[in-house]
Amino acid sequence: MTDVKRAPGPPSAGRPDRPTQAERSARTRRRIALAAYELFASDGYAATTMEAVARRAGVAVQTVYFVFHTKAQLMVASLKIVGGGEEATEDVMARSWIQAVRSAPDGARRLALIAEHGTLIYRRLGPVWPAVLAGMGEPDVREAWQGIVDGRRDGMRSMVNDMAERGELRDGLTSDLAADILFGLHRHELYLAFTVECGWSFDRFRAWMFATLCAQLLPPSVTAEAVRVGSPATADLELGRAIAELGL
């Protein structure tokens, strides 16, 4: 009797789809980056080796080198991935909160979202900052870090240009100067100075950051409305709760 080959049936409804190669690669990349972040935070830059990262991530050391090439690139990737929180993309400008900033109805809402989410990034990355500073003695680390700084500056300039085009900046403030102000004020160094050296709470810092950015960039009447308790710009954000509790 001749065997009859049956056509493959439909996949079982109860069986989950298998991850694609791209999805598996992304998960591996994230697992390695998170392991590196933990080691950079606990052991510092010099003591964190590619071999140690591989052991913590549960992969071969060759995989770590294949994915990230150098320890400097691994550090930068770990900063981007951890800084992004639950969002997997390392492209900051592609993250959902950035898109919310770009589509916000007014300047106060834009600055509220920047203060809300930007300060969260600083809090996530605070533990690894000493390792970043320690690694700056290496040219590869300096070059990689400069790439982050340049990308951050370009992103902020893009958001400020949106505000300028919509007439949201205070009178007499050029978009170039506004971009410099945002870049100079909204940064992790200031976060560390206030929360570590001055002992401020995270909520106090993020509320102060928002109020300061509003005062620097927006018209006075818009600022007064934006920083009041219950303002539409912040009412649905954690920032709004912080403002209410602190009585700003």
Secondary structure as GFF3:
##gff-version 3
##sequence-region A 1 248
A	DSSP	alpha_helix	21	43	.	.	.	ID=ss1
A	DSSP	alpha_helix	50	57	.	.	.	ID=ss2
A	DSSP	alpha_helix	61	68	.	.	.	ID=ss3
A	DSSP	alpha_helix	71	83	.	.	.	ID=ss4
A	DSSP	three_ten_helix	92	94	.	.	.	ID=ss5
A	DSSP	alpha_helix	96	102	.	.	.	ID=ss6
A	DSSP	alpha_helix	107	125	.	.	.	ID=ss7
A	DSSP	three_ten_helix	126	128	.	.	.	ID=ss8
A	DSSP	alpha_helix	129	135	.	.	.	ID=ss9
A	DSSP	alpha_helix	139	165	.	.	.	ID=ss10
A	DSSP	alpha_helix	175	185	.	.	.	ID=ss11
A	DSSP	alpha_helix	188	192	.	.	.	ID=ss12
A	DSSP	pi_helix	193	197	.	.	.	ID=ss13
A	DSSP	alpha_helix	202	217	.	.	.	ID=ss14
A	DSSP	alpha_helix	220	226	.	.	.	ID=ss15
A	DSSP	alpha_helix	238	246	.	.	.	ID=ss16
###
